[in-house]
Amino acid sequence: MRYVRFLGLAVAVVIGLCAIGWIPTQRLAGSAAIAAMVAGNVISLLAAALAGGLLIAVGAATAEARMQRGFLAMVVRLTVVVVLGAAAVLSGEFARAPLLLWIALAYVALLPLEVRLAIS
Protein backbone atom coordinates (compact mmCIF):
# COMPACT_ATOMS: atom_id res chain seq x y z
CA MET A 1 0.00 0.00 0.00
CA ARG A 2 2.88 2.36 0.78
CA TYR A 3 4.34 1.77 -2.67
CA VAL A 4 1.02 2.47 -4.40
CA ARG A 5 0.74 5.74 -2.48
CA PHE A 6 4.34 6.57 -3.39
CA LEU A 7 3.69 5.91 -7.09
CA GLY A 8 0.51 7.99 -7.02
CA LEU A 9 2.30 10.93 -5.45
CA ALA A 10 5.22 10.55 -7.87
CA VAL A 11 2.90 10.59 -10.87
CA ALA A 12 1.11 13.63 -9.43
CA VAL A 13 4.45 15.45 -8.99
CA VAL A 14 5.47 14.66 -12.58
CA ILE A 15 2.12 15.82 -13.94
CA GLY A 16 2.44 18.99 -11.86
CA LEU A 17 5.96 19.61 -13.16
CA CYS A 18 4.81 19.17 -16.74
CA ALA A 19 1.87 21.50 -16.19
CA ILE A 20 4.03 24.17 -14.58
CA GLY A 21 6.82 23.83 -17.12
CA TRP A 22 4.78 23.57 -20.31
CA ILE A 23 4.57 27.27 -21.23
CA PRO A 24 8.07 28.31 -20.07
CA THR A 25 9.65 25.36 -21.86
CA GLN A 26 7.76 26.08 -25.05
CA ARG A 27 8.61 29.79 -24.96
CA LEU A 28 12.28 29.33 -24.10
CA ALA A 29 13.13 26.29 -26.23
CA GLY A 30 10.33 25.88 -28.75
CA SER A 31 7.66 23.29 -29.27
CA ALA A 32 10.19 20.49 -29.85
CA ALA A 33 11.30 20.88 -26.23
CA ILE A 34 7.89 19.73 -24.93
CA ALA A 35 8.68 16.14 -25.93
CA ALA A 36 12.05 16.48 -24.18
CA MET A 37 10.32 17.79 -21.05
CA VAL A 38 7.92 14.86 -20.97
CA ALA A 39 10.71 12.35 -21.65
CA GLY A 40 12.89 13.83 -18.91
CA ASN A 41 10.07 13.62 -16.40
CA VAL A 42 9.22 10.05 -17.40
CA ILE A 43 12.87 8.98 -17.10
CA SER A 44 13.08 10.35 -13.57
CA LEU A 45 9.70 8.81 -12.71
CA LEU A 46 10.83 5.37 -13.91
CA ALA A 47 14.04 5.65 -11.91
CA ALA A 48 12.15 6.68 -8.77
CA ALA A 49 9.63 3.86 -9.26
CA LEU A 50 12.41 1.27 -9.52
CA ALA A 51 14.22 2.64 -6.48
CA GLY A 52 10.98 2.78 -4.51
CA GLY A 53 10.19 -0.80 -5.46
CA LEU A 54 13.61 -1.81 -4.22
CA LEU A 55 12.99 -0.02 -0.92
CA ILE A 56 9.78 -1.99 -0.46
CA ALA A 57 11.00 -5.36 -1.75
CA VAL A 58 14.23 -5.60 0.24
CA GLY A 59 13.68 -6.25 3.92
CA ALA A 60 15.80 -4.45 6.49
CA ALA A 61 15.56 -5.45 10.14
CA THR A 62 18.45 -3.41 11.51
CA ALA A 63 19.43 0.22 11.16
CA GLU A 64 22.54 -0.81 9.23
CA ALA A 65 20.47 -2.90 6.82
CA ARG A 66 18.10 0.03 6.25
CA MET A 67 21.07 2.28 5.52
CA GLN A 68 22.46 -0.24 3.03
CA ARG A 69 19.05 -0.65 1.41
CA GLY A 70 18.73 3.12 1.05
CA PHE A 71 22.19 3.38 -0.47
CA LEU A 72 21.42 0.57 -2.92
CA ALA A 73 18.17 2.27 -3.94
CA MET A 74 20.05 5.55 -4.46
CA VAL A 75 22.65 3.85 -6.67
CA VAL A 76 19.95 2.06 -8.68
CA ARG A 77 18.04 5.31 -9.18
CA LEU A 78 21.12 7.20 -10.33
CA THR A 79 22.15 4.36 -12.65
CA VAL A 80 18.72 4.18 -14.26
CA VAL A 81 18.65 7.94 -14.80
CA VAL A 82 22.14 7.96 -16.33
CA VAL A 83 21.46 5.00 -18.63
CA LEU A 84 18.02 6.15 -19.80
CA GLY A 85 19.14 9.77 -20.05
CA ALA A 86 22.18 8.83 -22.13
CA ALA A 87 20.01 6.67 -24.38
CA ALA A 88 17.54 9.52 -24.87
CA VAL A 89 20.29 12.04 -25.60
CA LEU A 90 22.12 9.73 -27.99
CA SER A 91 18.91 8.83 -29.80
CA GLY A 92 18.76 12.34 -31.20
CA GLU A 93 14.97 12.36 -30.82
CA PHE A 94 14.89 15.01 -28.11
CA ALA A 95 16.30 18.49 -27.62
CA ARG A 96 19.33 17.84 -25.42
CA ALA A 97 19.31 20.85 -23.06
CA PRO A 98 15.60 20.70 -22.12
CA LEU A 99 15.82 16.91 -21.71
CA LEU A 100 18.73 17.11 -19.29
CA LEU A 101 17.21 20.05 -17.43
CA TRP A 102 13.90 18.24 -16.89
CA ILE A 103 15.59 15.00 -15.89
CA ALA A 104 17.43 16.93 -13.18
CA LEU A 105 14.38 18.91 -12.04
CA ALA A 106 12.18 15.81 -11.80
CA TYR A 107 14.98 13.87 -10.08
CA VAL A 108 15.21 16.50 -7.36
CA ALA A 109 11.43 16.92 -7.08
CA LEU A 110 10.88 13.17 -6.61
CA LEU A 111 13.70 12.68 -4.13
CA PRO A 112 11.71 13.74 -1.01
CA LEU A 113 9.04 11.15 -1.84
CA GLU A 114 11.66 8.43 -2.00
CA VAL A 115 13.23 9.54 1.27
CA ARG A 116 9.79 9.52 2.90
CA LEU A 117 9.22 5.99 1.59
CA ALA A 118 12.60 4.86 2.92
CA ILE A 119 12.02 6.14 6.44
CA SER A 120 8.37 5.16 6.80
C-alpha positions as CSV (number, residue, x, y, z in Angstrom):
1,M,0.0,0.0,0.0
2,R,2.9,2.4,0.8
3,Y,4.3,1.8,-2.7
4,V,1.0,2.5,-4.4
5,R,0.7,5.7,-2.5
6,F,4.3,6.6,-3.4
7,L,3.7,5.9,-7.1
8,G,0.5,8.0,-7.0
9,L,2.3,10.9,-5.4
10,A,5.2,10.6,-7.9
11,V,2.9,10.6,-10.9
12,A,1.1,13.6,-9.4
13,V,4.4,15.4,-9.0
14,V,5.5,14.7,-12.6
15,I,2.1,15.8,-13.9
16,G,2.4,19.0,-11.9
17,L,6.0,19.6,-13.2
18,C,4.8,19.2,-16.7
19,A,1.9,21.5,-16.2
20,I,4.0,24.2,-14.6
21,G,6.8,23.8,-17.1
22,W,4.8,23.6,-20.3
23,I,4.6,27.3,-21.2
24,P,8.1,28.3,-20.1
25,T,9.7,25.4,-21.9
26,Q,7.8,26.1,-25.0
27,R,8.6,29.8,-25.0
28,L,12.3,29.3,-24.1
29,A,13.1,26.3,-26.2
30,G,10.3,25.9,-28.8
31,S,7.7,23.3,-29.3
32,A,10.2,20.5,-29.9
33,A,11.3,20.9,-26.2
34,I,7.9,19.7,-24.9
35,A,8.7,16.1,-25.9
36,A,12.1,16.5,-24.2
37,M,10.3,17.8,-21.0
38,V,7.9,14.9,-21.0
39,A,10.7,12.4,-21.7
40,G,12.9,13.8,-18.9
41,N,10.1,13.6,-16.4
42,V,9.2,10.1,-17.4
43,I,12.9,9.0,-17.1
44,S,13.1,10.4,-13.6
45,L,9.7,8.8,-12.7
46,L,10.8,5.4,-13.9
47,A,14.0,5.6,-11.9
48,A,12.2,6.7,-8.8
49,A,9.6,3.9,-9.3
50,L,12.4,1.3,-9.5
51,A,14.2,2.6,-6.5
52,G,11.0,2.8,-4.5
53,G,10.2,-0.8,-5.5
54,L,13.6,-1.8,-4.2
55,L,13.0,0.0,-0.9
56,I,9.8,-2.0,-0.5
57,A,11.0,-5.4,-1.8
58,V,14.2,-5.6,0.2
59,G,13.7,-6.3,3.9
60,A,15.8,-4.5,6.5
61,A,15.6,-5.4,10.1
62,T,18.5,-3.4,11.5
63,A,19.4,0.2,11.2
64,E,22.5,-0.8,9.2
65,A,20.5,-2.9,6.8
66,R,18.1,0.0,6.3
67,M,21.1,2.3,5.5
68,Q,22.5,-0.2,3.0
69,R,19.0,-0.6,1.4
70,G,18.7,3.1,1.0
71,F,22.2,3.4,-0.5
72,L,21.4,0.6,-2.9
73,A,18.2,2.3,-3.9
74,M,20.0,5.5,-4.5
75,V,22.6,3.9,-6.7
76,V,19.9,2.1,-8.7
77,R,18.0,5.3,-9.2
78,L,21.1,7.2,-10.3
79,T,22.2,4.4,-12.6
80,V,18.7,4.2,-14.3
81,V,18.7,7.9,-14.8
82,V,22.1,8.0,-16.3
83,V,21.5,5.0,-18.6
84,L,18.0,6.1,-19.8
85,G,19.1,9.8,-20.0
86,A,22.2,8.8,-22.1
87,A,20.0,6.7,-24.4
88,A,17.5,9.5,-24.9
89,V,20.3,12.0,-25.6
90,L,22.1,9.7,-28.0
91,S,18.9,8.8,-29.8
92,G,18.8,12.3,-31.2
93,E,15.0,12.4,-30.8
94,F,14.9,15.0,-28.1
95,A,16.3,18.5,-27.6
96,R,19.3,17.8,-25.4
97,A,19.3,20.9,-23.1
98,P,15.6,20.7,-22.1
99,L,15.8,16.9,-21.7
100,L,18.7,17.1,-19.3
101,L,17.2,20.0,-17.4
102,W,13.9,18.2,-16.9
103,I,15.6,15.0,-15.9
104,A,17.4,16.9,-13.2
105,L,14.4,18.9,-12.0
106,A,12.2,15.8,-11.8
107,Y,15.0,13.9,-10.1
108,V,15.2,16.5,-7.4
109,A,11.4,16.9,-7.1
110,L,10.9,13.2,-6.6
111,L,13.7,12.7,-4.1
112,P,11.7,13.7,-1.0
113,L,9.0,11.2,-1.8
114,E,11.7,8.4,-2.0
115,V,13.2,9.5,1.3
116,R,9.8,9.5,2.9
117,L,9.2,6.0,1.6
118,A,12.6,4.9,2.9
119,I,12.0,6.1,6.4
120,S,8.4,5.2,6.8
